[in-house]
């Protein structure tokens, strides 16, 4: 057992499998009372380090020592972006079926999933504090990505772990929820009930309760630092997150197959649209028109119906036929196929990312954007494959082209799915939290690419984010969903 003053000690750790190793065997000591942030770019090794801490990896050399008795699985809890998979075995079907009310009878509610943890007064107060009580009757399939994050965080806190590892905990949460989470974690830390380890890809996401920072880059752990010293070290932050705007500006966007600029007048129009599931009303008499070439921000709190609204536009939601909806100057339901609609739209969302389980080479994921399929079911032509590689080069992920999708970090996966959005040169791009999980450098790069693409004539943009400062400069219209009262 480690010293009582040391919660965890890593000593010259070398995992058994070479692909899981750091370039330099990490050693790291976490002492009682310390709250840590592991900070670094996408693919740097943050999640790998968390797996080592939890003894998920067999070791060839070195040791991981816990400073208290008990199983590591009980002492340390980890919340990652992909924890949704523990809720259901539906996987890809989960994403495809979430709008089909007849196919979700076996999906549990939030209350059913939390039933064993809801017995005490303290537990119920936690649900109220984090505004999860209203989610209890919801089928988990209908939770937004932000609501899912809240649910997982609260459920994990109910187990009262000694150490909580949170992977990019604030992404996907609206402003009010971020404030509540920070206050909640601060309160727990002050009561000395919990030690935190946050894995973050952006220094701006390091909250004040963090005491120490471990910078990580290219699978190397740098020297630990105090939080204030790290945030004041601009040179180090620039080393971790370099960005050359001229490199993106000078790299021309790939040329997609010859395609005339669309001359449609209205990209989409909704007239008094209402969406209900059972006794729950998601959208109530909503009207919205977006014309060709306009750039819009769509906003609203977690659970306000943004994903449902976008599912109508992207032709995923069958309730579109029961409402008045026009797409590209054509009323929905007048003979056009779903695929005729989708071929004109590039789309990414946290939900799509969560349920994307195709474990094929990244180049095939990007190429699937030509066919609007989950995974590639058709073979790309040589021209299409060349265009896909050009987009991967633009996003800086060409080196990942033969890597299996599920072996990539969440940030790397997001870049692959973003490249997939643009390959077919769509008339409408719907970007739902496009910078979700990206590091500081990649956020700037992706924003520059979005702005370049939207400068092309006849390109319409719908941009969803809970961070107004992340909006592309080309966005000049806004539409807000208020959510339930």
C-alpha positions as CSV (number, residue, x, y, z in Angstrom):
1,X,0.0,0.0,0.0
2,X,1.2,3.6,-0.7
3,X,1.8,6.2,1.9
4,X,-1.4,7.5,3.5
5,X,-0.5,11.0,2.2
6,X,-0.5,9.6,-1.4
7,X,-3.8,8.7,-3.0
8,X,-2.2,7.1,-6.1
9,X,1.3,6.6,-7.3
10,X,2.4,5.6,-10.8
11,X,6.0,4.4,-11.1
12,X,7.6,4.0,-14.5
13,X,4.5,2.4,-16.0
14,X,5.0,0.4,-19.2
15,X,1.8,-1.4,-20.5
16,X,2.2,-4.9,-21.9
17,X,1.0,-4.0,-25.4
18,X,3.2,-1.6,-27.4
19,X,0.4,0.4,-28.9
20,X,-0.7,1.4,-25.4
21,X,2.6,2.7,-24.2
22,X,3.9,6.3,-23.6
23,X,7.1,7.3,-25.4
24,X,8.5,7.8,-21.9
25,X,7.3,5.6,-19.1
26,X,5.1,7.9,-16.9
27,X,5.6,8.4,-13.1
28,X,3.0,10.5,-11.3
29,X,2.0,11.0,-7.7
30,X,-1.4,12.2,-6.6
31,X,-1.5,13.3,-3.0
32,X,-4.5,13.7,-0.7
33,X,-6.3,16.9,-1.1
34,X,-5.0,17.6,-4.6
35,X,-7.3,18.2,-7.5
36,X,-5.8,17.5,-10.9
37,X,-6.3,18.4,-14.6
38,X,-4.6,16.4,-17.2
39,X,-4.3,18.8,-20.2
40,X,-3.2,18.2,-23.7
41,X,-4.2,18.0,-27.4
42,X,-6.4,15.4,-29.0
43,X,-4.6,12.1,-29.2
44,X,-1.9,13.1,-26.6
45,X,-2.6,10.2,-24.2
46,X,-5.0,11.6,-21.6
47,X,-7.5,8.8,-21.8
48,X,-4.7,6.2,-21.9
49,X,-3.3,7.7,-18.7
50,X,-6.8,7.4,-17.1
51,X,-6.9,3.8,-18.1
52,X,-3.6,3.1,-16.5
53,X,-4.7,4.8,-13.3
54,X,-7.7,2.4,-13.1
55,X,-5.5,-0.6,-13.8
56,X,-7.4,-1.4,-17.0
57,X,-4.2,-2.3,-18.8
58,X,-1.9,-5.2,-18.0
59,X,1.6,-3.9,-17.2
60,X,5.0,-5.1,-18.5
61,X,6.9,-2.9,-16.1
62,X,6.2,-0.4,-13.3
63,X,3.4,-0.2,-10.8
64,X,0.1,1.6,-9.9
65,X,-0.4,1.9,-6.2
66,X,-3.6,3.0,-4.4
67,X,-3.2,4.7,-1.1
68,X,-6.3,3.2,0.5
69,X,-7.8,-0.2,0.9
70,X,-10.5,-1.4,-1.5
71,X,-11.0,-2.3,-5.1
72,X,-9.8,0.3,-7.6
73,X,-13.1,-0.1,-9.5
74,X,-15.0,1.1,-6.3
75,X,-12.5,3.8,-5.3
76,X,-12.1,5.3,-8.8
77,X,-15.0,6.2,-11.1
78,X,-14.5,7.4,-14.7
79,X,-17.0,9.2,-16.9
80,X,-16.2,9.4,-20.6
81,X,-17.9,10.6,-23.7
82,X,-18.8,7.0,-24.7
83,X,-20.4,5.9,-21.5
84,X,-23.8,5.9,-23.3
85,X,-23.0,2.4,-24.5
86,X,-23.4,1.1,-21.0
87,X,-27.1,2.0,-21.1
88,X,-28.2,-0.1,-24.0
89,X,-27.0,-2.7,-26.4
90,X,-28.8,-1.0,-29.3
91,X,-25.6,0.9,-30.5
92,X,-26.1,2.0,-34.1
93,X,-29.8,1.1,-34.0
94,X,-30.2,3.3,-31.0
95,X,-29.3,6.4,-33.0
96,X,-31.5,5.4,-36.0
97,X,-34.6,4.4,-33.9
98,X,-34.7,7.2,-31.4
99,X,-37.3,9.1,-33.4
100,X,-39.5,6.0,-34.0
101,X,-41.8,5.7,-31.0
102,X,-43.0,2.2,-31.8
103,X,-39.5,0.8,-31.6
104,X,-38.4,2.0,-28.1
105,X,-40.8,0.1,-25.8
106,X,-37.9,-1.8,-24.1
107,X,-35.8,1.3,-23.5
108,X,-35.7,2.2,-19.8
109,X,-36.5,5.6,-18.2
110,X,-34.0,7.6,-16.3
111,X,-35.8,6.7,-13.0
112,X,-35.6,3.0,-13.8
113,X,-31.9,3.3,-14.3
114,X,-31.5,5.2,-11.1
115,X,-33.9,3.2,-9.0
116,X,-31.3,1.5,-6.8
117,X,-29.6,4.8,-6.0
118,X,-32.7,6.9,-5.2
119,X,-33.4,5.7,-1.7
120,X,-31.9,8.5,0.5
121,X,-32.7,12.1,1.1
122,X,-29.1,13.1,0.2
123,X,-29.4,11.4,-3.2
124,X,-32.7,13.1,-4.0
125,X,-31.2,16.5,-3.1
126,X,-28.4,15.9,-5.5
127,X,-30.9,15.2,-8.3
128,X,-32.7,18.4,-7.5
129,X,-29.5,20.5,-7.3
130,X,-28.5,19.3,-10.8
131,X,-32.0,19.6,-12.3
132,X,-32.2,15.9,-13.0
133,X,-35.6,15.4,-11.3
134,X,-37.4,16.5,-14.5
135,X,-35.6,13.9,-16.5
136,X,-36.7,10.9,-14.3
137,X,-39.8,10.0,-16.5
138,X,-38.0,10.4,-19.8
139,X,-36.9,7.4,-21.8
140,X,-33.1,7.5,-21.9
141,X,-33.3,7.4,-25.7
142,X,-34.8,10.9,-25.7
143,X,-32.1,12.6,-23.6
144,X,-30.0,15.2,-25.4
145,X,-26.3,14.8,-25.3
146,X,-26.1,17.5,-22.6
147,X,-28.8,15.7,-20.5
148,X,-27.0,12.4,-20.9
149,X,-23.8,14.1,-19.5
150,X,-25.8,15.4,-16.5
151,X,-27.3,12.0,-15.9
152,X,-24.0,10.2,-15.9
153,X,-22.3,12.7,-13.7
154,X,-25.1,12.6,-11.1
155,X,-25.4,8.8,-11.2
156,X,-21.6,8.4,-10.7
157,X,-21.6,10.9,-7.7
158,X,-24.4,8.9,-6.1
159,X,-21.9,6.0,-5.8
160,X,-19.6,8.3,-3.7
161,X,-16.3,7.4,-5.2
162,X,-13.0,8.5,-3.6
163,X,-11.6,9.7,-7.0
164,X,-13.7,10.9,-9.9
165,X,-12.1,11.1,-13.4
166,X,-14.1,13.3,-15.8
167,X,-13.3,13.4,-19.5
168,X,-14.1,16.9,-20.8
169,X,-16.9,17.3,-18.3
170,X,-18.3,20.7,-19.5
171,X,-18.7,20.0,-23.2
172,X,-22.4,19.5,-24.2
173,X,-23.7,21.3,-21.1
174,X,-25.6,24.6,-21.4
175,X,-24.3,27.6,-19.5
176,X,-26.6,27.1,-16.5
177,X,-25.6,23.4,-16.2
178,X,-21.9,24.3,-16.4
179,X,-22.3,26.7,-13.5
180,X,-24.2,24.2,-11.5
181,X,-21.6,21.4,-12.1
182,X,-18.7,23.7,-11.2
183,X,-20.4,24.7,-8.0
184,X,-21.3,21.1,-7.2
185,X,-17.8,19.8,-7.7
186,X,-16.4,22.8,-5.7
187,X,-18.8,21.9,-2.8
188,X,-17.8,18.3,-2.8
189,X,-14.1,19.1,-2.9
190,X,-14.5,21.5,0.1
191,X,-16.2,18.8,2.1
192,X,-13.2,16.6,1.3
193,X,-15.5,13.9,0.0
194,X,-13.9,13.5,-3.4
195,X,-10.7,14.0,-5.4
196,X,-11.0,15.1,-9.0
197,X,-9.0,14.3,-12.1
198,X,-10.2,16.2,-15.1
199,X,-9.1,15.3,-18.6
200,X,-9.4,18.5,-20.7
201,X,-8.4,19.6,-24.2
202,X,-8.8,23.3,-23.6
203,X,-7.1,25.3,-20.8
204,X,-10.2,27.4,-20.6
205,X,-12.0,24.4,-19.1
206,X,-9.8,24.1,-16.0
207,X,-12.1,25.3,-13.1
208,X,-10.8,27.1,-10.1
209,X,-11.0,24.1,-7.7
210,X,-8.2,22.4,-9.6
211,X,-4.9,22.7,-7.8
212,X,-2.4,20.9,-10.1
213,X,-1.9,20.4,-13.8
214,X,-0.2,17.5,-15.6
215,X,0.5,18.6,-19.3
216,X,0.6,15.7,-21.8
217,X,1.8,15.9,-25.4
218,X,2.5,13.2,-27.9
219,X,2.3,10.5,-25.3
220,X,4.8,12.2,-23.0
221,X,4.0,13.5,-19.5
222,X,5.6,16.8,-18.9
223,X,6.5,18.2,-15.4
224,X,3.5,18.7,-13.1
225,X,2.7,22.3,-12.4
226,X,0.4,24.3,-10.1
227,X,-2.8,25.5,-11.9
228,X,-2.0,29.2,-11.8
229,X,1.6,28.7,-13.0
230,X,0.3,26.6,-15.9
231,X,-2.3,29.1,-17.0
232,X,0.2,31.9,-16.8
233,X,2.7,30.0,-19.0
234,X,1.6,31.2,-22.4
235,X,4.7,29.7,-24.1
236,X,3.9,26.2,-22.8
237,X,0.2,26.5,-23.8
238,X,1.4,27.5,-27.3
239,X,3.6,24.5,-27.4
240,X,0.7,22.2,-26.4
241,X,-1.7,23.8,-28.8
242,X,0.1,25.4,-31.7
243,X,-2.0,27.0,-34.5
244,X,-0.9,28.7,-37.7
245,X,-3.9,30.4,-39.3
246,X,-2.0,31.1,-42.5
247,X,-1.5,27.3,-43.0
248,X,-5.3,26.9,-43.2
249,X,-5.9,30.0,-45.2
250,X,-3.3,29.0,-47.8
251,X,-4.5,25.4,-48.1
252,X,-7.4,25.5,-50.7
253,X,-10.6,23.6,-50.0
254,X,-10.8,20.4,-51.9
255,X,-12.8,20.5,-55.2
256,X,-15.7,18.1,-55.0
257,X,-17.3,16.6,-58.2
258,X,-18.6,19.2,-60.6
259,X,-21.8,20.6,-59.1
260,X,-23.8,23.6,-60.0
261,X,-24.5,26.2,-57.3
262,X,-28.0,25.5,-56.0
263,X,-30.5,28.2,-57.0
264,X,-33.3,27.2,-54.6
265,X,-35.0,30.0,-52.7
266,X,-35.8,28.5,-49.4
267,X,-33.5,25.9,-47.8
268,X,-36.2,24.9,-45.3
269,X,-39.5,26.3,-43.9
270,X,-41.4,25.0,-40.9
271,X,-45.0,26.1,-40.3
272,X,-46.6,25.5,-36.9
273,X,-44.6,22.3,-36.4
274,X,-45.5,20.2,-33.3
275,X,-43.8,17.1,-32.2
276,X,-45.1,14.9,-29.4
277,X,-44.2,11.6,-27.9
278,X,-47.0,10.2,-25.7
279,X,-48.0,13.1,-23.3
280,X,-44.7,14.9,-23.8
281,X,-44.6,17.9,-26.2
282,X,-41.1,18.5,-27.6
283,X,-41.9,21.2,-30.1
284,X,-45.1,23.3,-30.0
285,X,-46.3,25.2,-33.1
286,X,-42.9,26.2,-34.1
287,X,-42.3,28.2,-37.3
288,X,-38.9,29.0,-38.9
289,X,-37.7,29.8,-42.4
290,X,-34.1,29.7,-43.6
291,X,-33.3,30.9,-47.1
292,X,-30.5,29.9,-49.4
293,X,-27.1,31.1,-48.3
294,X,-28.1,32.2,-44.8
295,X,-26.0,31.4,-41.8
296,X,-27.9,30.7,-38.5
297,X,-27.1,29.9,-34.9
298,X,-29.6,27.6,-33.2
299,X,-29.6,27.8,-29.4
300,X,-31.5,26.7,-26.4
301,X,-30.9,24.9,-23.1
302,X,-30.3,21.1,-22.8
303,X,-33.5,19.3,-23.6
304,X,-35.2,22.2,-25.4
305,X,-35.7,20.2,-28.6
306,X,-32.8,21.2,-30.8
307,X,-31.9,17.6,-31.8
308,X,-35.6,16.9,-32.5
309,X,-35.8,20.0,-34.7
310,X,-32.7,19.0,-36.6
311,X,-34.0,15.4,-37.1
312,X,-36.9,16.9,-39.1
313,X,-34.6,18.8,-41.4
314,X,-32.3,15.8,-41.9
315,X,-35.2,13.5,-42.8
316,X,-34.7,11.2,-39.8
317,X,-37.9,11.9,-38.0
318,X,-41.1,10.4,-39.5
319,X,-43.3,13.0,-37.7
320,X,-42.1,15.4,-40.5
321,X,-45.0,13.9,-42.6
322,X,-47.6,15.0,-40.1
323,X,-46.4,18.6,-40.2
324,X,-45.9,21.4,-42.8
325,X,-42.3,21.3,-43.8
326,X,-40.5,22.3,-47.0
327,X,-37.0,21.5,-47.9
328,X,-35.1,23.0,-50.9
329,X,-38.3,24.6,-52.2
330,X,-40.2,21.3,-52.1
331,X,-42.9,20.3,-49.6
332,X,-41.9,17.3,-47.6
333,X,-43.8,14.2,-48.6
334,X,-44.5,15.1,-52.2
335,X,-42.5,12.2,-53.7
336,X,-38.9,12.9,-52.8
337,X,-36.9,10.2,-51.1
338,X,-35.0,10.5,-47.9
339,X,-31.7,10.0,-49.8
340,X,-32.5,12.8,-52.2
341,X,-32.8,15.1,-49.2
342,X,-29.7,13.8,-47.4
343,X,-27.4,14.1,-50.4
344,X,-27.7,17.9,-50.1
345,X,-27.0,18.0,-46.4
346,X,-23.8,17.6,-44.4
347,X,-24.6,16.8,-40.8
348,X,-22.8,16.1,-37.5
349,X,-24.1,16.0,-34.0
350,X,-23.0,14.6,-30.6
351,X,-25.7,11.9,-30.9
352,X,-24.3,10.7,-34.2
353,X,-20.8,10.6,-32.7
354,X,-22.0,8.7,-29.6
355,X,-23.6,5.9,-31.6
356,X,-21.1,5.7,-34.4
357,X,-19.8,2.2,-33.9
358,X,-18.3,1.3,-37.3
359,X,-14.8,0.0,-36.6
360,X,-13.4,0.4,-40.1
361,X,-10.4,2.5,-41.3
362,X,-10.9,6.3,-40.9
363,X,-10.7,6.9,-44.7
364,X,-13.8,4.7,-45.1
365,X,-15.7,6.7,-42.5
366,X,-14.9,9.9,-44.4
367,X,-15.8,8.3,-47.7
368,X,-19.2,7.2,-46.3
369,X,-20.2,10.9,-46.4
370,X,-20.7,10.6,-50.2
371,X,-23.4,8.0,-49.6
372,X,-25.0,9.3,-46.3
373,X,-24.5,5.9,-44.7
374,X,-23.4,4.9,-41.2
375,X,-20.2,3.2,-42.4
376,X,-19.3,2.6,-46.0
377,X,-21.6,0.2,-47.8
378,X,-20.5,1.3,-51.2
379,X,-17.1,1.5,-52.7
380,X,-15.7,5.0,-53.4
381,X,-14.5,5.8,-56.9
382,X,-10.9,6.8,-57.3
383,X,-12.0,10.4,-57.6
384,X,-14.1,10.2,-54.4
385,X,-11.3,8.6,-52.4
386,X,-8.9,11.3,-53.6
387,X,-11.4,14.0,-52.4
388,X,-11.8,12.2,-49.1
389,X,-8.0,12.2,-48.6
390,X,-7.8,15.9,-49.5
391,X,-10.4,16.7,-46.7
392,X,-8.5,14.5,-44.3
393,X,-5.3,16.5,-45.2
394,X,-7.1,19.8,-44.6
395,X,-8.2,18.6,-41.1
396,X,-4.7,17.3,-40.4
397,X,-5.7,13.7,-40.0
398,X,-4.2,12.0,-43.1
399,X,-1.9,10.0,-40.8
400,X,-5.0,8.4,-39.3
401,X,-6.4,7.1,-42.6
402,X,-5.8,3.4,-42.0
403,X,-6.4,3.6,-38.2
404,X,-9.6,1.8,-37.1
405,X,-12.2,4.4,-36.1
406,X,-12.8,3.0,-32.6
407,X,-9.1,3.0,-31.7
408,X,-9.0,6.8,-32.2
409,X,-9.4,9.3,-29.3
410,X,-12.8,11.1,-29.2
411,X,-11.2,14.3,-30.6
412,X,-9.7,12.4,-33.5
413,X,-13.0,10.7,-34.1
414,X,-14.7,14.1,-34.2
415,X,-12.3,15.3,-36.8
416,X,-12.9,12.2,-39.0
417,X,-16.7,12.8,-38.7
418,X,-16.2,16.5,-39.6
419,X,-14.3,15.6,-42.7
420,X,-17.2,13.3,-43.6
421,X,-19.6,16.3,-43.5
422,X,-17.8,18.2,-46.3
423,X,-16.8,15.6,-48.8
424,X,-19.9,15.8,-51.0
425,X,-19.9,19.6,-51.1
426,X,-23.4,19.9,-49.5
427,X,-25.8,22.8,-50.0
428,X,-26.7,22.8,-46.3
429,X,-24.4,22.0,-43.4
430,X,-25.8,21.3,-40.0
431,X,-23.1,21.5,-37.3
432,X,-24.5,20.5,-33.9
433,X,-21.6,21.2,-31.4
434,X,-19.0,20.7,-34.1
435,X,-16.1,21.6,-31.7
436,X,-17.3,19.1,-29.1
437,X,-14.2,17.6,-27.5
438,X,-11.6,19.3,-29.8
439,X,-8.4,20.8,-28.4
440,X,-7.6,24.5,-28.7
441,X,-5.6,24.1,-31.9
442,X,-8.3,22.0,-33.7
443,X,-11.1,24.3,-32.6
444,X,-9.3,27.2,-34.4
445,X,-8.5,25.0,-37.4
446,X,-12.1,23.7,-37.8
447,X,-13.6,27.2,-37.3
448,X,-11.3,28.5,-40.2
449,X,-12.4,25.6,-42.4
450,X,-16.1,26.2,-41.7
451,X,-15.8,29.9,-42.5
452,X,-13.9,29.1,-45.8
453,X,-16.6,26.6,-46.9
454,X,-19.4,29.0,-46.0
455,X,-17.8,31.7,-48.2
456,X,-18.7,29.5,-51.2
457,X,-21.9,30.7,-53.0
458,X,-25.1,28.9,-52.1
459,X,-24.0,27.4,-48.8
460,X,-26.5,27.5,-45.9
461,X,-25.3,26.9,-42.3
462,X,-27.1,25.9,-39.1
463,X,-24.7,26.0,-36.2
464,X,-25.6,24.7,-32.7
465,X,-23.4,25.5,-29.7
466,X,-23.6,26.3,-26.0
467,X,-20.5,28.4,-26.3
468,X,-21.4,31.7,-28.2
469,X,-17.7,32.6,-28.5
470,X,-17.2,29.5,-30.7
471,X,-19.6,30.6,-33.4
472,X,-18.1,31.2,-36.8
473,X,-17.8,34.8,-37.9
474,X,-20.1,34.2,-40.8
475,X,-23.1,33.5,-38.6
476,X,-25.4,36.5,-38.6
477,X,-28.9,35.1,-37.7
478,X,-30.1,33.4,-34.6
479,X,-33.1,31.2,-33.6
480,X,-33.6,30.2,-30.0
481,X,-35.7,27.4,-28.4
482,X,-36.8,28.3,-25.0
483,X,-37.4,24.8,-23.7
484,X,-40.1,23.8,-21.2
485,X,-41.2,26.3,-18.6
